[in-house]
Amino acid sequence: MRWFAGLFYWIADVEPYDVRNAKYIDTLKKWVDDGMDVNDHSLIDFASGVVNRGCHDAPYNVGDADPCGNGLLHARDERRMNFKYMWSILAPLAG
């Protein structure tokens, strides 16, 4: 059930995300067009902000602007590391 709930959330809330002229799908397309470099954190940071704080530009540090008022992005570095790990497994399957 957790997988289905997660997939539903992703499809219903993350993929169609479009707030203040920032769209998840545009961020995804740009990341792909730019070579799918796991050291380019734009995609994972955007998605993490949406999932973790409901805001694509959630702040990373205390004192940074918080346009959504939802607080700091939790575990940014761990999310980046997990993304790199999962991409290292998935990328060979795509090519």
C-alpha positions as CSV (number, residue, x, y, z in Angstrom):
1,M,0.0,0.0,0.0
2,R,2.8,2.4,0.7
3,W,4.2,2.0,-2.8
4,F,0.8,2.7,-4.3
5,A,0.3,5.7,-2.0
6,G,3.8,7.0,-3.0
7,L,3.1,6.6,-6.7
8,F,-0.3,8.3,-6.4
9,Y,1.3,11.2,-4.6
10,W,4.0,11.5,-7.2
11,I,1.5,11.4,-10.1
12,A,-1.0,13.7,-8.4
13,D,1.3,16.3,-6.8
14,V,4.9,16.1,-8.0
15,E,4.6,15.6,-11.7
16,P,2.0,18.4,-12.3
17,Y,3.7,20.8,-9.9
18,D,3.6,24.3,-11.3
19,V,4.1,27.1,-8.7
20,R,5.5,30.6,-9.4
21,N,6.5,29.6,-12.9
22,A,8.5,26.6,-11.7
23,K,7.4,23.3,-13.2
24,Y,8.7,19.9,-12.2
25,I,8.4,18.6,-15.7
26,D,10.5,21.5,-17.1
27,T,13.1,20.8,-14.4
28,L,13.1,17.1,-15.4
29,K,13.4,17.9,-19.1
30,K,16.2,20.4,-18.6
31,W,18.2,17.9,-16.4
32,V,17.8,15.2,-19.1
33,D,18.7,17.6,-21.9
34,D,21.8,18.7,-20.0
35,G,23.1,15.1,-19.8
36,M,21.5,13.6,-16.7
37,D,24.6,14.5,-14.6
38,V,24.1,13.3,-11.0
39,N,26.3,16.1,-9.9
40,D,23.7,18.6,-11.2
41,H,21.4,18.7,-8.1
42,S,18.7,20.7,-9.8
43,L,16.3,17.8,-10.3
44,I,16.7,16.1,-6.9
45,D,16.7,19.4,-5.0
46,F,13.5,20.5,-6.8
47,A,11.7,17.2,-6.2
48,S,13.0,17.0,-2.6
49,G,11.6,20.4,-1.9
50,V,8.2,19.5,-3.4
51,V,8.0,16.2,-1.6
52,N,9.5,17.3,1.7
53,R,8.2,20.8,2.1
54,G,5.6,21.2,-0.7
55,C,7.8,23.9,-2.2
56,H,10.3,23.7,-5.0
57,D,12.5,26.4,-3.4
58,A,12.5,25.4,0.2
59,P,15.5,26.9,2.0
60,Y,18.6,24.8,2.8
61,N,20.0,27.0,5.5
62,V,18.6,28.8,8.5
63,G,18.1,32.4,7.6
64,D,17.6,31.7,3.8
65,A,14.4,33.1,2.2
66,D,11.5,30.7,2.8
67,P,8.9,31.6,0.1
68,C,6.5,28.9,1.2
69,G,6.9,29.3,4.9
70,N,7.3,25.5,5.4
71,G,10.8,25.4,6.8
72,L,14.1,24.0,5.8
73,L,14.5,21.2,3.4
74,H,15.3,18.1,5.5
75,A,18.3,15.9,4.8
76,R,19.4,17.5,1.5
77,D,22.8,15.9,1.4
78,E,21.4,12.4,2.2
79,R,18.7,12.9,-0.6
80,R,21.4,13.8,-3.1
81,M,23.5,10.8,-2.1
82,N,20.5,8.4,-2.3
83,F,19.7,9.9,-5.8
84,K,23.2,9.3,-7.0
85,Y,23.1,5.7,-5.7
86,M,19.7,4.9,-7.3
87,W,20.7,6.5,-10.6
88,S,23.9,4.4,-10.6
89,I,21.6,1.4,-10.6
90,L,18.9,2.7,-13.0
91,A,21.0,4.5,-15.6
92,P,22.5,1.3,-17.1
93,L,19.1,-0.1,-17.5
94,A,18.0,2.8,-19.6
95,G,20.8,2.7,-22.1
